[in-house]
Amino acid sequence: MWESLLEEFELFFLMLPPNVRDDLSFMMVILSDESLVVRDVAQVYERAAQGLFNANSRIGRIGDLINAVSVLDVYFAMDVHNRFDAHNARPRGARRAAMPGSPYAREIVAIETAKQRWMELRATRFTPEAIAAALIPPAPLRRSTRRFPQSPQAQSSELSEVSRGTVS
């Protein structure tokens, strides 16, 4: 269960337009390491790609997934038009769609499209319940101490011996 969540998240992330993936990588790295000093933004993108989900344990990888999901939630909650100051580039009263002549129109459309896909995944696949279920450890196989399964007659005779206190 948890492996499929990680794989699906990775696939979603890889299918993002490069500018959105770079933005998200940058946010994930910056938010995960406050001591990081950014001199070259390209290094941050590379570090994010190499460092995502590198925990050694199942719980650690699920923790990485929870952190990444949180970053995506925050990223897509931001108003993309305010981010690019696109409201200044459109006429007063125009609707909130990216203006074709805007220098950021392509970025705005890419982010809005990715946001829609993310919202669909959050509502169906990456629900809090699904992530919580992934945290539950897999049930260990019960090992029987008996070499062969008991017949119903043997079980009832053993129960009667236990109740009489004659079991050795």
CORSULBEL-V561540 format. One line per field, one symbol per residue. burial: + if it has 24 or more other ideal C-beta (glycine too) atoms within 12 Angstrom, else -. Layout:
burial = ???
//
This chain:
burial = -+--++-++--++--+---+++++++++++-+-----------++--+---++-------++-++++++-++--++---++--+-+-----------+---+-+--++++++-++-++--++--++---++--+----------------------------------
//
